[in-house]
């Protein structure tokens, strides 16, 4: 037997964003000294791009894909600017932002799947989960902008269809 | 092994050795006779024999067979209580013989196939130590040389032998022996070096030293030792030493492939002498040639140094220095600072950290210095209690005792330990309470971009301009008028200010965005507090006050107007922390509410009113105050602070942990407190307070000399005749990573020195032998050097030789000559950068170690009576508080929140800002725009189309702190209640 489950809730989305935020994040500066964080170009660029990318995901989540479109466009322009003004570090920056996008997708999916009960009991029958399938396809390849576009489409549906197969 | 068996085995091995070595040189026996016939061992120092291990066997055998002292035979050494190694008799020979037997035993074990290099090494070093102590370091050296070759080639046991060998060579004062010892150390280190960077660094530095020592040895020794070391270059794993080994090529006839690397130029010694002009030219050419090669050596060495643990720029609360990762091993030189890839970032980093240092050089710094000086005096007294002398103290410190041992049953010990912890806790409480404001001010300062004032040494901008050399532009033969020179100076200062402004515009919005979300440090709360105060000033003045003017006034206020906001240093630490929080809150509120006339006084640019006396503060208000009056005021405050700090735990109200008044334990504790208070009334206590105040004042004065970068520099020295200039040539590393490269970049500096100065340096080089000197760049933040210098100082240091140059105006004018060892500025720089504290009594910076010591001492102590058990428990709680980083972050957050509440923020908002929850409060896509809005309004409020366009977006972002007033957009003023 198969159940269709309507999934994502806001807390899962926020947890996934928090997990993505943590990728490549610095630890706390040492206590007891007057510090200035090490704010090199790469760090500033990662934050700038990620603010836009995560902002687009937020917009897609809350207001739909159309709301994310301007931010996706801005994201693309910022990547161009990055390549022009910080060519030597652009790859590392892009890799880290891509990793954050992937971590968002991974965490969201993982958390969704963990919502299912491992087994169900209906009457005297006990069903165990035999498989879970996410209905949407998420293509996280190609350019970073395209990946962001995919991800925004993925989350903008408002509900992600995940099916779980249970059997006795 | 039983003693008898040991003796028998030893004798057997001795006889065996003698049978094997009957043909051995008779000189050993002759020496032995000479040693034994001499009235004292020291008389035999001229007996220079090259002994082999077998020779020593013979010598020891002779001693053992023939020497009798006080009616005892040498073999009675092993007979019982008549001899104890730990308490040797005064007879030096007896000790010598005993140590010899230990070595023989080790040798015997080797011969018996029981290889134990470590034991052999230890025995040999012990014997050598005795021989050296008997006044025969050269003989000890030879013994160790023999032993070195006896030990397996790649053996950790060889290294201590080699090191002792070097030590004996130095004690003997013979250059060949020193060279041999240094070469032995290098050989060992190189043999032992694996793939780890630390091992390779040790090998590299040992080889460097060996090369220096070999170059001073006799020709024969040079060749022999150089050949031994150069042969190492043939091993592929030693490729990292190749550039260094080239230095040995001149000493040997056939150096193989290294000869090609060395080239055909004559290689200069570290120190050379020239006698006429022609020689001078040759010396200079040789220096340039050698320095070019040494660039490679410098890069090799730098590559082996461990990556600094410091990842971000910091300033230190206690010694008021700053550290920047890019300038831990590099010194800005010429215009190099501006030419680096990260120049803009570094400029803002320095603006941030210099702001910290300058802000601390006021009453907050005085309070820290008072606590630190009192702790130092208390520790001197604590260590001396019980009649401990310097040697015992030193032995305990070397054994790892951070503080004197605590007798857990001794109430005086417990009291002393608690006062120590209290002083540390109070210093930390002040730091935690003021962290948010200090960080907020420094973040605001990054964007202040003030143009340095050529006549002022007080501004942050004046310190930043010292990162760059000013070069006078003139055509050949042109004489500049004073006006022309002044115009160049002003143009230079404008250029620095302009670069700061460009850096701020390009980077501060992004940095603000990052800082507002950096976890655990209350940048956001501090910044909003500063902005709230500035906005209140702007509203009260009725004019758009610019960021630079506001910043300068805020730094002045932070330094000089907070004396009354620092609670009595006599308070117990928990009550002190609460009072400090209240003090900060009251102070920011008062600062935000300064009346318009006081603000006018505060904000008037000194350059616009030259007749105005320097600004000062009295009773929290800006006043016209001469610098003498300000100094007198500060002196009074410092004396009060020191006196208060000495009264820590002298208030009977502080002993409440033993129950209420009337409880016997409470009364007992109260008697301790009263006793302490009475002690402080004594005349000698007053003297002690005066000394501590003097010390604190001296620290703060020296802190005006702020190092901006430091590096080691390879150098060559050519000493010329009396009537010409000697030359010092060195490599100044100006960046550890040059633009577009992963390699360091360096400049050559060729400095003329007087013969006297060069000779003083040459003597130091001969004594120390290291191939690098230290180079530092300093800025005089105050008026330490008179007349005030708005120029950087460049300090060259090699051992006790300290030479100070004026780092500007293309003149390299000398401020302190290296030959003048007692120059006041040299002493000040030494006191600032290399303070003498051989026993490590200045413990405030090591508060964590003090806490660990207390916990270790009390944790293992057996239970005592109820009174001391309560006390011990309280001490452990205090010590744990010192080491609790989480508690410190909580304290910082709480103080920041209270400060914002005092400025009109709601408790909920204040708590959010203090917890750095900028990201939780804002939508992601708008964060950079919020930061940009803060930057733009921070520089100057006004009509701003950029802000107009984004006002709705920013307002909707969830971070509603802006408003549009009569002068345009700004952060809401503190006095109006910043947030609804």
Interface residues (C-beta under 8 A of the other chain):
Chain A: X21 X26 X28 X29 X30 X31 X32 X33 X34 X35 X36 X37 X38 X39 X40 X41 X43 X44 X47 X48 X51 X52 X54 X55 X56 X58 X59 X71 X88
Chain B: X311 X312 X313 X314 X315 X316 X317 X325 X342 X345 X349 X352 X353 X356 X428 X431 X435 X438 X439 X442 X507 X510 X511 X513 X514 X515 X518 X519 X520 X521 X740 X885 X888 X889 X892 X919 X923 X924 X925 X926 X927 X928
